[in-house]
C-alpha cells in the first residue's frame, strides 16, 4: 500500500530539507549553466526554486531509477510550466533546450551521453553504444552534475562519481553533493537507517560520515574537493549535519 503513495511520502518527508539544498547549489552555479540532476526524485524541491532557476537561466536534466518518482516529477514540472522548450532567443539557453526534463535512467547506464545533446531524438531510450559519453564534444557536456542526497544511496558510489566525469565539461565542470552526514559513527543508527525504507518507502542508504565520503572521493581518484561546508538553515544537530561538497576533475598530472 505504501508503494502506491511513494512519491507523496517522499515529498512529505524530504522536500522541506532538500529545497534548501537546491537553493544553496543554485547560488553556486554560473548563469546559463546546464545541470545533470542524479536522483532528482519528484522534482518538487527543484520547482520550489523555480524563480532562481529562471533568474540564473539554468536548465536541468534529471534522472532517477524510481518510476513513481519520475512520473510525479514529470507532472510537477509540467504544472510549473518548466517541461517545455525555452523560447527562441532567450539569453543563456541553446536552441531547442528545455528548462527541465526528467528520465527514468540510472547513472550506471552506458549511454548517458545522449542526455548531453539536445538534438537527440529520444534521449530517454537506452542504447548499446558504450562510447556515447566520451564521444560527446566538451561544449555539449553539462556544466554541473548534482547528487541531492543520492550519492551514498547508490549501490556503488565510487562508480557513480566516475560515471559523471565524461558527462561534465573537462576544465570547468563541477560536481555538487548535498547530504546529511553523521558527525560520528553510531552502531544503532547504522542498524536502523537501512531499515527505514520499509517504513517510509524512501531509501535513506547506510549511515555515512564525512570520512566515509572522503574515502569515496579518494577511491574515485579523479576529483579534488573545492568546498565542504554546512548548508545554512538546514539540518544541524549534535548527531547530524547537512553539508554541501563541490568537486572538480583533477588536472592531468595533479596529485
C-alpha positions, 0 to 999 in steps of 0.5 A, a space after each residue: 500500500 505504501 508503494 502506491 503513495 511513494 512519491 507523496 511520502 517522499 515529498 512529505 518527508 524530504 522536500 522541506 530539507 532538500 529545497 534548501 539544498 537546491 537553493 544553496 547549489 543554485 547560488 553556486 552555479 554560473 548563469 546559463 549553466 546546464 545541470 545533470 540532476 542524479 536522483 532528482 526524485 519528484 522534482 518538487 524541491 527543484 520547482 520550489 526554486 523555480 524563480 532562481 532557476 529562471 533568474 540564473 537561466 539554468 536548465 536541468 536534466 534529471 534522472 532517477 531509477 524510481 518510476 513513481 518518482 519520475 512520473 510525479 516529477 514529470 507532472 510537477 514540472 509540467 504544472 510549473 510550466 518548466 517541461 517545455 522548450 525555452 523560447 527562441 532567443 532567450 539569453 543563456 539557453 541553446 536552441 531547442 533546450 528545455 528548462 527541465 526534463 526528467 528520465 527514468 535512467 540510472 547513472 550506471 547506464 552506458 549511454 548517458 551521453 545522449 542526455 548531453 545533446 539536445 538534438 537527440 531524438 529520444 534521449 530517454 531510450 537506452 542504447 548499446 553504444 558504450 562510447 556515447 559519453 566520451 564521444 560527446 564534444 566538451 561544449 555539449 557536456 553539462 556544466 554541473 552534475 548534482 547528487 541531492 542526497 543520492 550519492 551514498 544511496 547508490 549501490 556503488 558510489 565510487 562508480 557513480 562519481 566516475 560515471 559523471 566525469 565524461 558527462 561534465 565539461 573537462 576544465 570547468 565542470 563541477 560536481 555538487 553533493 548535498 547530504 546529511 552526514 553523521 558527525 560520528 559513527 553510531 552502531 544503532 543508527 547504522 542498524 536502523 537507517 537501512 531499515 527505514 525504507 520499509 517504513 517510509 518507502 524512501 531509501 535513506 542508504 547506510 549511515 555515512 560520515 564525512 570520512 566515509 565520503 572522503 574515502 569515496 572521493 579518494 577511491 574515485 581518484 579523479 576529483 579534488 574537493 573545492 568546498 565542504 561546508 554546512 548548508 545554512 538553515 538546514 539540518 544541524 544537530 549534535 548527531 547530524 549535519 547537512 553539508 554541501 561538497 563541490 568537486 572538480 576533475 583533477 588536472 592531468 598530472 595533479 596529485 
